[in-house]
Amino acid sequence: MSIVSNNLKRIKPSPTLAVTQKARELKAAGKDVISLGAGEPDFDTPDNIKQAAIKAINDGETKYTAVDGTPVLKDAIIKKFKRENNLEYQADQITVGAGGKHVIYNAMVATLNEGDEVVIPAPYWVSYPDIVLLAGGTPIILECNEKQGFKINASELEKSINKKTKWIILNSPSNPTGACYSEDDIREIAKVLIKYPHVYILSDDIYEHVTYEGFKFFTIAQITELKERVLTMNGVSKAYSMTGWRIGYAAGPKEIIKAIAKIQSQSTTNPSSISQAAAVEALNGTQDFIKERATSFQERRDFVVKALNEIDGIECLNPDGAFYVFPSCKSLIGKKDNRGKEIKTDTDFVQSLLENSGVAVVQGSAFGLEGFFRISYATSMGNLKKALEKISTFCKSLK
Ligand SMILES: *Cc1c(COP(=O)(O)O)cnc(C)c1O
C-alpha cells in the first residue's frame, strides 16, 4: 500500500518534465542548450514595485494580513477592474491568493463535488486538468484545432455541456497558443452559456496586458447577463514580471469568494504581506512598463512567426497575445533524423530537436493537442535568432 492518497494518483507527472530534465542533463554535460520553454517574462520587476516592497518591510508590514487580501490591495483591484474592464465590484467579491494558480485551485476545491465536470478547451494550460482532478472533479476536454484559430466553436461548446457541467474555463490571451478572443468571439460563446444557468465561467485573464497591434481586450464578465456566474482571475505575474512574488486575484460571486477565504484560513492564511504591498504599487502606480514591454514582445513575435513559416514542414499562426506561439510539425511526422530515429509524434520531434540541435521546446500533446509544439519567446532576440537558425537546420536535416 502506498502512502500517497488515491486522489493524488489521478494526477499525471508533468509531461513537460521529460524535456526539461533532458535539457538539464545536456547542459550539465557541457552542451550549448537554448531553452524556449519558459513560462515567464524575462524582464525584471519594475523598480517602483521593488521599492514599494522595500518600504513595506521598513514600515513593519510584516505581519499576518486579512486572509484573502488587505483592504488596500482589494481597493486597488476594484479600481483596476473599473478602470480597465469597466466592471464594478465590492470588496466581498474580491479574493487574493498566492498566485493566479492558487486562486484557481481554491475555486475548484471550493466548488467541485465528485462527478462534477469542468469543460477545458484544448490546447490548454497544463495545470487546469490536474487542478480539476485534485479537487475531485472531471475534466472534459474540448478540442479547438488550428483551423478555428485554436478557439472554441460555439456549437461544439454546447455539445460539451450537460447537467453535470459546473464550470467552463476560458483563457484569452491563451497559454500555449497566444490565441485571443475578440469581443465578437466572446459574445458568440456567451449566447450558448446564457442558456445554461447552472454553468459557471472561470475566465483566466492573466495575459490581459500582453497583446499586440491594438488588439482590444474583452472579458466575459462584461456580458451583463453572465456577470454573476463569472469568476475573473488575474494577477501581477505576467503583466508586471512578478512571477516570483506570488500574487493573483479574482473577482466574482460572493459565495465563492467567501468559500475561498475559508479554505485559505485553514491552509495558507494570507499571501505574503510584502508581495501584497508590491502588488498595490503595480496596480496603482505607473503603467508605462506594460507598453514598453509589449513593443519588445511584438518585435520578437514578428521575428519568430516569420522565421518559423520560412521552414519547410512548419506552419505557424500569428497570435495576438501572450508570449507563445504554437506551430504545427505535422508535416515532419514520419521522417527520420540524422541518427536514423523516426519522428512518430510531436514528443519525438521535440526530443530529437533537443538532442540534435540543443533547442528546448515543449510538445503540443502536453497541452492536449498532438502534432504541435510550443515556443516561448520570453527570451532575448539574440537567443531567438540562434534558436530559429538551429530549428531550421534541424528540420532540413530530416529525411
Ligand atoms: C502563468 C499563468 C497563470 C498564473 O500564474 P501565477 O504565477 O500563479 O499567478 C495562470 N494561467 C495561465 C494560463 C498562466 O500561464
The ligand as an SDF file (V2000), in Angstrom:
LIG
                    3D

 15 15  0  0  0  0  0  0  0  0999 V2000
    1.2390   31.9340  -15.5630 C   0  0  0  0  0  0  0  0  0  0  0  0
   -0.1790   31.5360  -15.6840 C   0  0  0  0  0  0  0  0  0  0  0  0
   -1.1010   31.6440  -14.6140 C   0  0  0  0  0  0  0  0  0  0  0  0
   -0.8460   32.0650  -13.2090 C   0  0  0  0  0  0  0  0  0  0  0  0
    0.3620   32.3700  -12.8140 O   0  0  0  0  0  0  0  0  0  0  0  0
    0.6520   32.7470  -11.2880 P   0  0  0  0  0  0  0  0  0  0  0  0
    2.1200   32.9820  -11.3030 O   0  0  0  0  0  0  0  0  0  0  0  0
    0.2240   31.5830  -10.4560 O   0  0  0  0  0  0  0  0  0  0  0  0
   -0.1330   33.9700  -10.9760 O   0  0  0  0  0  0  0  0  0  0  0  0
   -2.4220   31.3350  -14.8450 C   0  0  0  0  0  0  0  0  0  0  0  0
   -2.8310   30.9480  -16.0490 N   0  0  0  0  0  0  0  0  0  0  0  0
   -2.0080   30.8260  -17.0880 C   0  0  0  0  0  0  0  0  0  0  0  0
   -2.5670   30.4150  -18.3890 C   0  0  0  0  0  0  0  0  0  0  0  0
   -0.6460   31.1020  -16.9470 C   0  0  0  0  0  0  0  0  0  0  0  0
    0.1640   30.9480  -17.9990 O   0  0  0  0  0  0  0  0  0  0  0  0
  1  2  1  0
  2  3  1  0
  2 14  2  0
  3  4  1  0
  3 10  2  0
  4  5  1  0
  5  6  1  0
  6  7  2  0
  6  8  1  0
  6  9  1  0
 10 11  1  0
 11 12  2  0
 12 13  1  0
 12 14  1  0
 14 15  1  0
M  END
$$$$
